[in-house]
Amino acid sequence: VPELPLKFYPLLSTGPSIQIVACFTVPEADKIQGAMDISSWMAAGQLQHNVGATYTLDEIVIAHQSLENGMLTGGAVILI
């Protein structure tokens, strides 16, 4: 997995957040290569997905709001 060197503490004081960016304009070959890379990292145990919170289906609005407001560190899991 490629690493990006960052000056962590100065960055932390700016209130950073990570935003997901759609990749509709990425060439198809790059999308395929990206999917292959992610799959191989997962198979090798090099990639982990952080679960920020788990919600029931009745709590889906709260889950969505938590994601929108940046209240979760990780994703929201909806139990169906």
mmJSON file of the N, C-alpha and C atoms, coordinates in Angstrom:
{"data_MODEL":{"atom_site":{
"group_PDB":["ATOM","ATOM","ATOM","ATOM","ATOM","ATOM","ATOM","ATOM","ATOM","ATOM","ATOM","ATOM","ATOM","ATOM","ATOM","ATOM","ATOM","ATOM","ATOM","ATOM","ATOM","ATOM","ATOM","ATOM","ATOM","ATOM","ATOM","ATOM","ATOM","ATOM","ATOM","ATOM","ATOM","ATOM","ATOM","ATOM","ATOM","ATOM","ATOM","ATOM","ATOM","ATOM","ATOM","ATOM","ATOM","ATOM","ATOM","ATOM","ATOM","ATOM","ATOM","ATOM","ATOM","ATOM","ATOM","ATOM","ATOM","ATOM","ATOM","ATOM","ATOM","ATOM","ATOM","ATOM","ATOM","ATOM","ATOM","ATOM","ATOM","ATOM","ATOM","ATOM","ATOM","ATOM","ATOM","ATOM","ATOM","ATOM","ATOM","ATOM","ATOM","ATOM","ATOM","ATOM","ATOM","ATOM","ATOM","ATOM","ATOM","ATOM","ATOM","ATOM","ATOM","ATOM","ATOM","ATOM","ATOM","ATOM","ATOM","ATOM","ATOM","ATOM","ATOM","ATOM","ATOM","ATOM","ATOM","ATOM","ATOM","ATOM","ATOM","ATOM","ATOM","ATOM","ATOM","ATOM","ATOM","ATOM","ATOM","ATOM","ATOM","ATOM","ATOM","ATOM","ATOM","ATOM","ATOM","ATOM","ATOM","ATOM","ATOM","ATOM","ATOM","ATOM","ATOM","ATOM","ATOM","ATOM","ATOM","ATOM","ATOM","ATOM","ATOM","ATOM","ATOM","ATOM","ATOM","ATOM","ATOM","ATOM","ATOM","ATOM","ATOM","ATOM","ATOM","ATOM","ATOM","ATOM","ATOM","ATOM","ATOM","ATOM","ATOM","ATOM","ATOM","ATOM","ATOM","ATOM","ATOM","ATOM","ATOM","ATOM","ATOM","ATOM","ATOM","ATOM","ATOM","ATOM","ATOM","ATOM","ATOM","ATOM","ATOM","ATOM","ATOM","ATOM","ATOM","ATOM","ATOM","ATOM","ATOM","ATOM","ATOM","ATOM","ATOM","ATOM","ATOM","ATOM","ATOM","ATOM","ATOM","ATOM","ATOM","ATOM","ATOM","ATOM","ATOM","ATOM","ATOM","ATOM","ATOM","ATOM","ATOM","ATOM","ATOM","ATOM","ATOM","ATOM","ATOM","ATOM","ATOM","ATOM","ATOM","ATOM","ATOM","ATOM","ATOM","ATOM","ATOM","ATOM","ATOM","ATOM","ATOM","ATOM","ATOM","ATOM","ATOM","ATOM","ATOM","ATOM"],
"id":[1,2,3,4,5,6,7,8,9,10,11,12,13,14,15,16,17,18,19,20,21,22,23,24,25,26,27,28,29,30,31,32,33,34,35,36,37,38,39,40,41,42,43,44,45,46,47,48,49,50,51,52,53,54,55,56,57,58,59,60,61,62,63,64,65,66,67,68,69,70,71,72,73,74,75,76,77,78,79,80,81,82,83,84,85,86,87,88,89,90,91,92,93,94,95,96,97,98,99,100,101,102,103,104,105,106,107,108,109,110,111,112,113,114,115,116,117,118,119,120,121,122,123,124,125,126,127,128,129,130,131,132,133,134,135,136,137,138,139,140,141,142,143,144,145,146,147,148,149,150,151,152,153,154,155,156,157,158,159,160,161,162,163,164,165,166,167,168,169,170,171,172,173,174,175,176,177,178,179,180,181,182,183,184,185,186,187,188,189,190,191,192,193,194,195,196,197,198,199,200,201,202,203,204,205,206,207,208,209,210,211,212,213,214,215,216,217,218,219,220,221,222,223,224,225,226,227,228,229,230,231,232,233,234,235,236,237,238,239,240],
"type_symbol":["N","C","C","N","C","C","N","C","C","N","C","C","N","C","C","N","C","C","N","C","C","N","C","C","N","C","C","N","C","C","N","C","C","N","C","C","N","C","C","N","C","C","N","C","C","N","C","C","N","C","C","N","C","C","N","C","C","N","C","C","N","C","C","N","C","C","N","C","C","N","C","C","N","C","C","N","C","C","N","C","C","N","C","C","N","C","C","N","C","C","N","C","C","N","C","C","N","C","C","N","C","C","N","C","C","N","C","C","N","C","C","N","C","C","N","C","C","N","C","C","N","C","C","N","C","C","N","C","C","N","C","C","N","C","C","N","C","C","N","C","C","N","C","C","N","C","C","N","C","C","N","C","C","N","C","C","N","C","C","N","C","C","N","C","C","N","C","C","N","C","C","N","C","C","N","C","C","N","C","C","N","C","C","N","C","C","N","C","C","N","C","C","N","C","C","N","C","C","N","C","C","N","C","C","N","C","C","N","C","C","N","C","C","N","C","C","N","C","C","N","C","C","N","C","C","N","C","C","N","C","C","N","C","C","N","C","C","N","C","C"],
"label_atom_id":["N","CA","C","N","CA","C","N","CA","C","N","CA","C","N","CA","C","N","CA","C","N","CA","C","N","CA","C","N","CA","C","N","CA","C","N","CA","C","N","CA","C","N","CA","C","N","CA","C","N","CA","C","N","CA","C","N","CA","C","N","CA","C","N","CA","C","N","CA","C","N","CA","C","N","CA","C","N","CA","C","N","CA","C","N","CA","C","N","CA","C","N","CA","C","N","CA","C","N","CA","C","N","CA","C","N","CA","C","N","CA","C","N","CA","C","N","CA","C","N","CA","C","N","CA","C","N","CA","C","N","CA","C","N","CA","C","N","CA","C","N","CA","C","N","CA","C","N","CA","C","N","CA","C","N","CA","C","N","CA","C","N","CA","C","N","CA","C","N","CA","C","N","CA","C","N","CA","C","N","CA","C","N","CA","C","N","CA","C","N","CA","C","N","CA","C","N","CA","C","N","CA","C","N","CA","C","N","CA","C","N","CA","C","N","CA","C","N","CA","C","N","CA","C","N","CA","C","N","CA","C","N","CA","C","N","CA","C","N","CA","C","N","CA","C","N","CA","C","N","CA","C","N","CA","C","N","CA","C","N","CA","C","N","CA","C","N","CA","C","N","CA","C","N","CA","C","N","CA","C"],
"label_alt_id":[null,null,null,null,null,null,null,null,null,null,null,null,null,null,null,null,null,null,null,null,null,null,null,null,null,null,null,null,null,null,null,null,null,null,null,null,null,null,null,null,null,null,null,null,null,null,null,null,null,null,null,null,null,null,null,null,null,null,null,null,null,null,null,null,null,null,null,null,null,null,null,null,null,null,null,null,null,null,null,null,null,null,null,null,null,null,null,null,null,null,null,null,null,null,null,null,null,null,null,null,null,null,null,null,null,null,null,null,null,null,null,null,null,null,null,null,null,null,null,null,null,null,null,null,null,null,null,null,null,null,null,null,null,null,null,null,null,null,null,null,null,null,null,null,null,null,null,null,null,null,null,null,null,null,null,null,null,null,null,null,null,null,null,null,null,null,null,null,null,null,null,null,null,null,null,null,null,null,null,null,null,null,null,null,null,null,null,null,null,null,null,null,null,null,null,null,null,null,null,null,null,null,null,null,null,null,null,null,null,null,null,null,null,null,null,null,null,null,null,null,null,null,null,null,null,null,null,null,null,null,null,null,null,null,null,null,null,null,null,null],
"label_comp_id":["VAL","VAL","VAL","PRO","PRO","PRO","GLU","GLU","GLU","LEU","LEU","LEU","PRO","PRO","PRO","LEU","LEU","LEU","LYS","LYS","LYS","PHE","PHE","PHE","TYR","TYR","TYR","PRO","PRO","PRO","LEU","LEU","LEU","LEU","LEU","LEU","SER","SER","SER","THR","THR","THR","GLY","GLY","GLY","PRO","PRO","PRO","SER","SER","SER","ILE","ILE","ILE","GLN","GLN","GLN","ILE","ILE","ILE","VAL","VAL","VAL","ALA","ALA","ALA","CYS","CYS","CYS","PHE","PHE","PHE","THR","THR","THR","VAL","VAL","VAL","PRO","PRO","PRO","GLU","GLU","GLU","ALA","ALA","ALA","ASP","ASP","ASP","LYS","LYS","LYS","ILE","ILE","ILE","GLN","GLN","GLN","GLY","GLY","GLY","ALA","ALA","ALA","MET","MET","MET","ASP","ASP","ASP","ILE","ILE","ILE","SER","SER","SER","SER","SER","SER","TRP","TRP","TRP","MET","MET","MET","ALA","ALA","ALA","ALA","ALA","ALA","GLY","GLY","GLY","GLN","GLN","GLN","LEU","LEU","LEU","GLN","GLN","GLN","HIS","HIS","HIS","ASN","ASN","ASN","VAL","VAL","VAL","GLY","GLY","GLY","ALA","ALA","ALA","THR","THR","THR","TYR","TYR","TYR","THR","THR","THR","LEU","LEU","LEU","ASP","ASP","ASP","GLU","GLU","GLU","ILE","ILE","ILE","VAL","VAL","VAL","ILE","ILE","ILE","ALA","ALA","ALA","HIS","HIS","HIS","GLN","GLN","GLN","SER","SER","SER","LEU","LEU","LEU","GLU","GLU","GLU","ASN","ASN","ASN","GLY","GLY","GLY","MET","MET","MET","LEU","LEU","LEU","THR","THR","THR","GLY","GLY","GLY","GLY","GLY","GLY","ALA","ALA","ALA","VAL","VAL","VAL","ILE","ILE","ILE","LEU","LEU","LEU","ILE","ILE","ILE"],
"label_asym_id":["A","A","A","A","A","A","A","A","A","A","A","A","A","A","A","A","A","A","A","A","A","A","A","A","A","A","A","A","A","A","A","A","A","A","A","A","A","A","A","A","A","A","A","A","A","A","A","A","A","A","A","A","A","A","A","A","A","A","A","A","A","A","A","A","A","A","A","A","A","A","A","A","A","A","A","A","A","A","A","A","A","A","A","A","A","A","A","A","A","A","A","A","A","A","A","A","A","A","A","A","A","A","A","A","A","A","A","A","A","A","A","A","A","A","A","A","A","A","A","A","A","A","A","A","A","A","A","A","A","A","A","A","A","A","A","A","A","A","A","A","A","A","A","A","A","A","A","A","A","A","A","A","A","A","A","A","A","A","A","A","A","A","A","A","A","A","A","A","A","A","A","A","A","A","A","A","A","A","A","A","A","A","A","A","A","A","A","A","A","A","A","A","A","A","A","A","A","A","A","A","A","A","A","A","A","A","A","A","A","A","A","A","A","A","A","A","A","A","A","A","A","A","A","A","A","A","A","A","A","A","A","A","A","A","A","A","A","A","A","A"],
"label_entity_id":["1","1","1","1","1","1","1","1","1","1","1","1","1","1","1","1","1","1","1","1","1","1","1","1","1","1","1","1","1","1","1","1","1","1","1","1","1","1","1","1","1","1","1","1","1","1","1","1","1","1","1","1","1","1","1","1","1","1","1","1","1","1","1","1","1","1","1","1","1","1","1","1","1","1","1","1","1","1","1","1","1","1","1","1","1","1","1","1","1","1","1","1","1","1","1","1","1","1","1","1","1","1","1","1","1","1","1","1","1","1","1","1","1","1","1","1","1","1","1","1","1","1","1","1","1","1","1","1","1","1","1","1","1","1","1","1","1","1","1","1","1","1","1","1","1","1","1","1","1","1","1","1","1","1","1","1","1","1","1","1","1","1","1","1","1","1","1","1","1","1","1","1","1","1","1","1","1","1","1","1","1","1","1","1","1","1","1","1","1","1","1","1","1","1","1","1","1","1","1","1","1","1","1","1","1","1","1","1","1","1","1","1","1","1","1","1","1","1","1","1","1","1","1","1","1","1","1","1","1","1","1","1","1","1","1","1","1","1","1","1"],
"label_seq_id":[1,1,1,2,2,2,3,3,3,4,4,4,5,5,5,6,6,6,7,7,7,8,8,8,9,9,9,10,10,10,11,11,11,12,12,12,13,13,13,14,14,14,15,15,15,16,16,16,17,17,17,18,18,18,19,19,19,20,20,20,21,21,21,22,22,22,23,23,23,24,24,24,25,25,25,26,26,26,27,27,27,28,28,28,29,29,29,30,30,30,31,31,31,32,32,32,33,33,33,34,34,34,35,35,35,36,36,36,37,37,37,38,38,38,39,39,39,40,40,40,41,41,41,42,42,42,43,43,43,44,44,44,45,45,45,46,46,46,47,47,47,48,48,48,49,49,49,50,50,50,51,51,51,52,52,52,53,53,53,54,54,54,55,55,55,56,56,56,57,57,57,58,58,58,59,59,59,60,60,60,61,61,61,62,62,62,63,63,63,64,64,64,65,65,65,66,66,66,67,67,67,68,68,68,69,69,69,70,70,70,71,71,71,72,72,72,73,73,73,74,74,74,75,75,75,76,76,76,77,77,77,78,78,78,79,79,79,80,80,80],
"pdbx_PDB_ins_code":[null,null,null,null,null,null,null,null,null,null,null,null,null,null,null,null,null,null,null,null,null,null,null,null,null,null,null,null,null,null,null,null,null,null,null,null,null,null,null,null,null,null,null,null,null,null,null,null,null,null,null,null,null,null,null,null,null,null,null,null,null,null,null,null,null,null,null,null,null,null,null,null,null,null,null,null,null,null,null,null,null,null,null,null,null,null,null,null,null,null,null,null,null,null,null,null,null,null,null,null,null,null,null,null,null,null,null,null,null,null,null,null,null,null,null,null,null,null,null,null,null,null,null,null,null,null,null,null,null,null,null,null,null,null,null,null,null,null,null,null,null,null,null,null,null,null,null,null,null,null,null,null,null,null,null,null,null,null,null,null,null,null,null,null,null,null,null,null,null,null,null,null,null,null,null,null,null,null,null,null,null,null,null,null,null,null,null,null,null,null,null,null,null,null,null,null,null,null,null,null,null,null,null,null,null,null,null,null,null,null,null,null,null,null,null,null,null,null,null,null,null,null,null,null,null,null,null,null,null,null,null,null,null,null,null,null,null,null,null,null],
"Cartn_x":[0.851,0.0,0.899,0.723,1.542,1.313,2.37,2.267,2.518,1.78,1.911,2.483,3.706,4.277,3.573,3.135,2.452,3.068,3.091,3.477,2.219,2.081,0.83,0.362,1.205,0.759,0.371,1.131,0.653,-0.673,-0.824,-2.065,-3.23,-2.987,-4.037,-4.641,-3.847,-4.352,-5.276,-5.336,-6.193,-7.584,-7.832,-9.14,-9.375,-8.482,-8.596,-9.788,-10.241,-11.258,-10.96,-11.461,-11.283,-12.62,-12.617,-13.838,-13.71,-14.771,-14.797,-15.049,-14.299,-14.427,-14.883,-15.923,-16.405,-15.365,-15.331,-14.289,-14.899,-15.932,-16.606,-15.716,-14.729,-13.879,-12.579,-12.397,-11.184,-11.293,-10.237,-10.276,-10.593,-11.31,-11.767,-10.61,-9.501,-8.346,-7.818,-7.838,-7.375,-8.343,-9.65,-10.634,-10.414,-10.178,-9.947,-8.677,-7.611,-6.356,-6.543,-7.288,-7.555,-8.309,-9.319,-10.081,-9.19,-8.305,-7.378,-6.408,-5.906,-4.994,-5.685,-6.885,-7.628,-7.905,-8.294,-8.563,-7.318,-6.173,-4.942,-4.525,-4.705,-4.382,-5.276,-6.566,-7.487,-7.092,-6.784,-6.405,-5.137,-4.235,-2.969,-3.098,-4.291,-4.491,-3.851,-3.575,-2.926,-3.916,-5.185,-6.193,-7.291,-7.641,-8.703,-9.73,-10.968,-12.033,-12.484,-12.456,-12.878,-14.385,-15.023,-16.459,-16.632,-17.239,-17.447,-18.597,-19.657,-20.83,-21.714,-22.535,-23.49,-24.894,-25.784,-27.15,-28.136,-29.358,-30.437,-31.039,-31.837,-32.475,-33.37,-33.976,-34.812,-33.997,-32.68,-31.81,-31.047,-31.504,-30.754,-30.617,-31.61,-31.521,-30.403,-30.333,-29.269,-27.906,-27.817,-26.554,-26.119,-27.043,-26.738,-26.295,-27.002,-26.639,-25.261,-24.961,-23.653,-22.533,-22.753,-21.751,-21.626,-22.763,-22.744,-22.051,-22.254,-21.717,-20.3,-19.73,-18.369,-18.233,-19.299,-19.279,-18.68,-18.45,-17.918,-16.488,-15.699,-14.372,-14.509,-14.739,-15.012,-16.38,-16.83,-18.105,-19.245,-20.444,-21.642,-22.128,-22.382,-22.911,-24.382,-25.223,-26.662,-27.028,-27.593,-28.027,-29.414,-29.541,-30.829,-31.351],
"Cartn_y":[-1.168,0.0,1.234,2.132,3.35,4.202,4.855,5.725,7.164,8.071,9.493,10.162,10.695,11.331,12.655,12.806,14.028,14.52,15.82,16.395,16.375,15.298,14.981,16.059,16.475,17.404,18.778,19.374,20.638,20.463,19.326,19.055,18.905,18.238,17.994,19.294,20.331,21.606,22.326,21.856,22.497,21.876,20.813,20.16,19.407,18.483,17.798,16.849,16.569,15.542,14.865,13.661,12.908,12.888,13.266,13.286,12.278,11.563,10.613,11.39,11.069,11.746,10.72,11.051,10.158,10.048,8.904,8.67,8.434,9.189,8.987,9.304,10.175,10.566,9.772,8.824,7.999,7.006,6.86,5.898,4.483,3.736,2.396,1.482,1.546,0.694,1.009,2.278,2.665,2.186,2.206,1.689,0.199,-0.533,-1.976,-2.249,-1.509,-1.693,-1.36,-0.309,0.06,-1.035,-1.612,-2.701,-3.915,-4.2,-5.321,-5.064,-3.838,-3.49,-3.648,-3.106,-3.19,-4.645,-5.448,-6.866,-7.588,-7.304,-7.98,-7.52,-6.237,-5.746,-6.41,-6.569,-7.223,-8.679,-9.377,-10.789,-10.975,-10.01,-10.092,-9.564,-9.104,-8.568,-7.208,-6.496,-5.19,-4.031,-4.331,-3.279,-3.594,-2.629,-2.806,-1.694,-2.045,-1.049,-0.779,0.456,0.826,1.034,0.351,0.52,1.557,2.676,3.75,3.469,2.859,2.541,1.563,0.853,-0.093,0.372,0.361,0.84,-0.213,-0.164,-0.988,-0.255,-0.956,-0.332,0.833,0.722,1.817,3.07,2.924,4.052,4.59,4.25,4.612,6.128,6.886,8.352,8.866,8.342,8.738,8.359,7.173,6.729,7.687,8.047,8.952,10.314,10.829,12.125,12.07,10.97,10.817,10.852,10.215,10.237,11.634,12.254,13.595,14.617,14.504,15.474,15.146,14.067,13.694,13.223,12.669,12.237,10.846,10.127,8.769,8.714,7.904,7.578,6.188,6.124,4.862,4.916,3.778,3.698,3.348,3.434,3.049,1.716,0.776,-0.531,-0.558,-0.954,-1.053,-2.528,-2.933,-4.313,-4.484,-5.446,-5.694,-7.043],
"Cartn_z":[0.0,0.0,0.0,-0.961,-0.995,0.253,0.709,1.874,1.464,2.074,1.808,3.048,2.965,4.157,4.458,5.687,6.117,7.414,7.592,8.878,9.735,10.503,11.172,12.148,13.075,14.117,13.57,12.662,12.086,11.337,10.648,9.928,10.899,12.014,12.996,13.517,13.641,14.163,13.181,11.934,10.935,10.867,11.663,11.633,10.336,9.977,8.69,8.643,7.44,7.227,5.901,5.769,4.529,3.81,2.562,1.766,0.624,0.363,-0.741,-2.032,-3.064,-4.349,-5.386,-6.137,-7.189,-8.29,-8.924,-9.935,-11.321,-11.656,-12.934,-14.129,-13.949,-15.073,-15.145,-14.241,-14.262,-15.42,-16.216,-17.327,-16.834,-17.636,-17.262,-16.857,-17.572,-17.245,-15.848,-15.46,-14.127,-13.044,-13.341,-12.386,-12.147,-13.231,-13.121,-12.328,-12.629,-11.899,-10.423,-10.134,-8.744,-8.005,-8.655,-8.039,-7.797,-8.74,-8.576,-7.425,-7.323,-6.229,-4.876,-4.762,-3.502,-3.142,-4.134,-3.883,-3.382,-3.991,-3.566,-2.167,-1.846,-0.5,0.542,0.202,1.13,1.337,0.252,0.342,1.166,1.106,1.843,3.271,3.645,4.986,5.194,4.108,4.191,4.217,4.109,4.039,5.044,5.844,6.823,6.653,6.875,6.828,8.255,8.655,10.008,10.053,10.975,11.191,12.292,11.939,12.906,13.85,13.324,14.145,13.388,14.146,13.575,13.946,12.964,13.161,12.68,13.21,12.676,11.477,10.721,9.563,9.995,11.169,11.686,11.997,12.164,12.502,11.293,10.103,8.899,8.726,9.137,9.035,9.948,11.158,12.094,11.524,10.927,10.333,9.23,8.371,7.263,7.789,8.773,9.355,10.014,10.677,11.318,10.292,9.151,8.083,7.481,7.188,6.593,7.485,8.786,9.737,10.186,9.647,10.012,11.447,12.002,13.395,13.575,12.477,12.568,12.064,12.734,12.225,11.625,10.346,9.677,9.037,8.568,7.877,8.818,8.295,9.033,8.484,9.372,8.987,9.357,8.397,8.628,8.724,9.851,10.042,9.439,8.553,7.891,8.333],
"occupancy":[1.0,1.0,1.0,1.0,1.0,1.0,1.0,1.0,1.0,1.0,1.0,1.0,1.0,1.0,1.0,1.0,1.0,1.0,1.0,1.0,1.0,1.0,1.0,1.0,1.0,1.0,1.0,1.0,1.0,1.0,1.0,1.0,1.0,1.0,1.0,1.0,1.0,1.0,1.0,1.0,1.0,1.0,1.0,1.0,1.0,1.0,1.0,1.0,1.0,1.0,1.0,1.0,1.0,1.0,1.0,1.0,1.0,1.0,1.0,1.0,1.0,1.0,1.0,1.0,1.0,1.0,1.0,1.0,1.0,1.0,1.0,1.0,1.0,1.0,1.0,1.0,1.0,1.0,1.0,1.0,1.0,1.0,1.0,1.0,1.0,1.0,1.0,1.0,1.0,1.0,1.0,1.0,1.0,1.0,1.0,1.0,1.0,1.0,1.0,1.0,1.0,1.0,1.0,1.0,1.0,1.0,1.0,1.0,1.0,1.0,1.0,1.0,1.0,1.0,1.0,1.0,1.0,1.0,1.0,1.0,1.0,1.0,1.0,1.0,1.0,1.0,1.0,1.0,1.0,1.0,1.0,1.0,1.0,1.0,1.0,1.0,1.0,1.0,1.0,1.0,1.0,1.0,1.0,1.0,1.0,1.0,1.0,1.0,1.0,1.0,1.0,1.0,1.0,1.0,1.0,1.0,1.0,1.0,1.0,1.0,1.0,1.0,1.0,1.0,1.0,1.0,1.0,1.0,1.0,1.0,1.0,1.0,1.0,1.0,1.0,1.0,1.0,1.0,1.0,1.0,1.0,1.0,1.0,1.0,1.0,1.0,1.0,1.0,1.0,1.0,1.0,1.0,1.0,1.0,1.0,1.0,1.0,1.0,1.0,1.0,1.0,1.0,1.0,1.0,1.0,1.0,1.0,1.0,1.0,1.0,1.0,1.0,1.0,1.0,1.0,1.0,1.0,1.0,1.0,1.0,1.0,1.0,1.0,1.0,1.0,1.0,1.0,1.0,1.0,1.0,1.0,1.0,1.0,1.0,1.0,1.0,1.0,1.0,1.0,1.0],
"B_iso_or_equiv":[0.0,0.0,0.0,0.0,0.0,0.0,0.0,0.0,0.0,0.0,0.0,0.0,0.0,0.0,0.0,0.0,0.0,0.0,0.0,0.0,0.0,0.0,0.0,0.0,0.0,0.0,0.0,0.0,0.0,0.0,0.0,0.0,0.0,0.0,0.0,0.0,0.0,0.0,0.0,0.0,0.0,0.0,0.0,0.0,0.0,0.0,0.0,0.0,0.0,0.0,0.0,0.0,0.0,0.0,0.0,0.0,0.0,0.0,0.0,0.0,0.0,0.0,0.0,0.0,0.0,0.0,0.0,0.0,0.0,0.0,0.0,0.0,0.0,0.0,0.0,0.0,0.0,0.0,0.0,0.0,0.0,0.0,0.0,0.0,0.0,0.0,0.0,0.0,0.0,0.0,0.0,0.0,0.0,0.0,0.0,0.0,0.0,0.0,0.0,0.0,0.0,0.0,0.0,0.0,0.0,0.0,0.0,0.0,0.0,0.0,0.0,0.0,0.0,0.0,0.0,0.0,0.0,0.0,0.0,0.0,0.0,0.0,0.0,0.0,0.0,0.0,0.0,0.0,0.0,0.0,0.0,0.0,0.0,0.0,0.0,0.0,0.0,0.0,0.0,0.0,0.0,0.0,0.0,0.0,0.0,0.0,0.0,0.0,0.0,0.0,0.0,0.0,0.0,0.0,0.0,0.0,0.0,0.0,0.0,0.0,0.0,0.0,0.0,0.0,0.0,0.0,0.0,0.0,0.0,0.0,0.0,0.0,0.0,0.0,0.0,0.0,0.0,0.0,0.0,0.0,0.0,0.0,0.0,0.0,0.0,0.0,0.0,0.0,0.0,0.0,0.0,0.0,0.0,0.0,0.0,0.0,0.0,0.0,0.0,0.0,0.0,0.0,0.0,0.0,0.0,0.0,0.0,0.0,0.0,0.0,0.0,0.0,0.0,0.0,0.0,0.0,0.0,0.0,0.0,0.0,0.0,0.0,0.0,0.0,0.0,0.0,0.0,0.0,0.0,0.0,0.0,0.0,0.0,0.0,0.0,0.0,0.0,0.0,0.0,0.0],
"pdbx_formal_charge":[null,null,null,null,null,null,null,null,null,null,null,null,null,null,null,null,null,null,null,null,null,null,null,null,null,null,null,null,null,null,null,null,null,null,null,null,null,null,null,null,null,null,null,null,null,null,null,null,null,null,null,null,null,null,null,null,null,null,null,null,null,null,null,null,null,null,null,null,null,null,null,null,null,null,null,null,null,null,null,null,null,null,null,null,null,null,null,null,null,null,null,null,null,null,null,null,null,null,null,null,null,null,null,null,null,null,null,null,null,null,null,null,null,null,null,null,null,null,null,null,null,null,null,null,null,null,null,null,null,null,null,null,null,null,null,null,null,null,null,null,null,null,null,null,null,null,null,null,null,null,null,null,null,null,null,null,null,null,null,null,null,null,null,null,null,null,null,null,null,null,null,null,null,null,null,null,null,null,null,null,null,null,null,null,null,null,null,null,null,null,null,null,null,null,null,null,null,null,null,null,null,null,null,null,null,null,null,null,null,null,null,null,null,null,null,null,null,null,null,null,null,null,null,null,null,null,null,null,null,null,null,null,null,null,null,null,null,null,null,null],
"auth_seq_id":[1,1,1,2,2,2,3,3,3,4,4,4,5,5,5,6,6,6,7,7,7,8,8,8,9,9,9,10,10,10,11,11,11,12,12,12,13,13,13,14,14,14,15,15,15,16,16,16,17,17,17,18,18,18,19,19,19,20,20,20,21,21,21,22,22,22,23,23,23,24,24,24,25,25,25,26,26,26,27,27,27,28,28,28,29,29,29,30,30,30,31,31,31,32,32,32,33,33,33,34,34,34,35,35,35,36,36,36,37,37,37,38,38,38,39,39,39,40,40,40,41,41,41,42,42,42,43,43,43,44,44,44,45,45,45,46,46,46,47,47,47,48,48,48,49,49,49,50,50,50,51,51,51,52,52,52,53,53,53,54,54,54,55,55,55,56,56,56,57,57,57,58,58,58,59,59,59,60,60,60,61,61,61,62,62,62,63,63,63,64,64,64,65,65,65,66,66,66,67,67,67,68,68,68,69,69,69,70,70,70,71,71,71,72,72,72,73,73,73,74,74,74,75,75,75,76,76,76,77,77,77,78,78,78,79,79,79,80,80,80],
"auth_comp_id":["VAL","VAL","VAL","PRO","PRO","PRO","GLU","GLU","GLU","LEU","LEU","LEU","PRO","PRO","PRO","LEU","LEU","LEU","LYS","LYS","LYS","PHE","PHE","PHE","TYR","TYR","TYR","PRO","PRO","PRO","LEU","LEU","LEU","LEU","LEU","LEU","SER","SER","SER","THR","THR","THR","GLY","GLY","GLY","PRO","PRO","PRO","SER","SER","SER","ILE","ILE","ILE","GLN","GLN","GLN","ILE","ILE","ILE","VAL","VAL","VAL","ALA","ALA","ALA","CYS","CYS","CYS","PHE","PHE","PHE","THR","THR","THR","VAL","VAL","VAL","PRO","PRO","PRO","GLU","GLU","GLU","ALA","ALA","ALA","ASP","ASP","ASP","LYS","LYS","LYS","ILE","ILE","ILE","GLN","GLN","GLN","GLY","GLY","GLY","ALA","ALA","ALA","MET","MET","MET","ASP","ASP","ASP","ILE","ILE","ILE","SER","SER","SER","SER","SER","SER","TRP","TRP","TRP","MET","MET","MET","ALA","ALA","ALA","ALA","ALA","ALA","GLY","GLY","GLY","GLN","GLN","GLN","LEU","LEU","LEU","GLN","GLN","GLN","HIS","HIS","HIS","ASN","ASN","ASN","VAL","VAL","VAL","GLY","GLY","GLY","ALA","ALA","ALA","THR","THR","THR","TYR","TYR","TYR","THR","THR","THR","LEU","LEU","LEU","ASP","ASP","ASP","GLU","GLU","GLU","ILE","ILE","ILE","VAL","VAL","VAL","ILE","ILE","ILE","ALA","ALA","ALA","HIS","HIS","HIS","GLN","GLN","GLN","SER","SER","SER","LEU","LEU","LEU","GLU","GLU","GLU","ASN","ASN","ASN","GLY","GLY","GLY","MET","MET","MET","LEU","LEU","LEU","THR","THR","THR","GLY","GLY","GLY","GLY","GLY","GLY","ALA","ALA","ALA","VAL","VAL","VAL","ILE","ILE","ILE","LEU","LEU","LEU","ILE","ILE","ILE"],
"auth_asym_id":["A","A","A","A","A","A","A","A","A","A","A","A","A","A","A","A","A","A","A","A","A","A","A","A","A","A","A","A","A","A","A","A","A","A","A","A","A","A","A","A","A","A","A","A","A","A","A","A","A","A","A","A","A","A","A","A","A","A","A","A","A","A","A","A","A","A","A","A","A","A","A","A","A","A","A","A","A","A","A","A","A","A","A","A","A","A","A","A","A","A","A","A","A","A","A","A","A","A","A","A","A","A","A","A","A","A","A","A","A","A","A","A","A","A","A","A","A","A","A","A","A","A","A","A","A","A","A","A","A","A","A","A","A","A","A","A","A","A","A","A","A","A","A","A","A","A","A","A","A","A","A","A","A","A","A","A","A","A","A","A","A","A","A","A","A","A","A","A","A","A","A","A","A","A","A","A","A","A","A","A","A","A","A","A","A","A","A","A","A","A","A","A","A","A","A","A","A","A","A","A","A","A","A","A","A","A","A","A","A","A","A","A","A","A","A","A","A","A","A","A","A","A","A","A","A","A","A","A","A","A","A","A","A","A","A","A","A","A","A","A"],
"auth_atom_id":["N","CA","C","N","CA","C","N","CA","C","N","CA","C","N","CA","C","N","CA","C","N","CA","C","N","CA","C","N","CA","C","N","CA","C","N","CA","C","N","CA","C","N","CA","C","N","CA","C","N","CA","C","N","CA","C","N","CA","C","N","CA","C","N","CA","C","N","CA","C","N","CA","C","N","CA","C","N","CA","C","N","CA","C","N","CA","C","N","CA","C","N","CA","C","N","CA","C","N","CA","C","N","CA","C","N","CA","C","N","CA","C","N","CA","C","N","CA","C","N","CA","C","N","CA","C","N","CA","C","N","CA","C","N","CA","C","N","CA","C","N","CA","C","N","CA","C","N","CA","C","N","CA","C","N","CA","C","N","CA","C","N","CA","C","N","CA","C","N","CA","C","N","CA","C","N","CA","C","N","CA","C","N","CA","C","N","CA","C","N","CA","C","N","CA","C","N","CA","C","N","CA","C","N","CA","C","N","CA","C","N","CA","C","N","CA","C","N","CA","C","N","CA","C","N","CA","C","N","CA","C","N","CA","C","N","CA","C","N","CA","C","N","CA","C","N","CA","C","N","CA","C","N","CA","C","N","CA","C","N","CA","C","N","CA","C","N","CA","C","N","CA","C","N","CA","C","N","CA","C"],
"pdbx_PDB_model_num":[1,1,1,1,1,1,1,1,1,1,1,1,1,1,1,1,1,1,1,1,1,1,1,1,1,1,1,1,1,1,1,1,1,1,1,1,1,1,1,1,1,1,1,1,1,1,1,1,1,1,1,1,1,1,1,1,1,1,1,1,1,1,1,1,1,1,1,1,1,1,1,1,1,1,1,1,1,1,1,1,1,1,1,1,1,1,1,1,1,1,1,1,1,1,1,1,1,1,1,1,1,1,1,1,1,1,1,1,1,1,1,1,1,1,1,1,1,1,1,1,1,1,1,1,1,1,1,1,1,1,1,1,1,1,1,1,1,1,1,1,1,1,1,1,1,1,1,1,1,1,1,1,1,1,1,1,1,1,1,1,1,1,1,1,1,1,1,1,1,1,1,1,1,1,1,1,1,1,1,1,1,1,1,1,1,1,1,1,1,1,1,1,1,1,1,1,1,1,1,1,1,1,1,1,1,1,1,1,1,1,1,1,1,1,1,1,1,1,1,1,1,1,1,1,1,1,1,1,1,1,1,1,1,1,1,1,1,1,1,1]
}}}
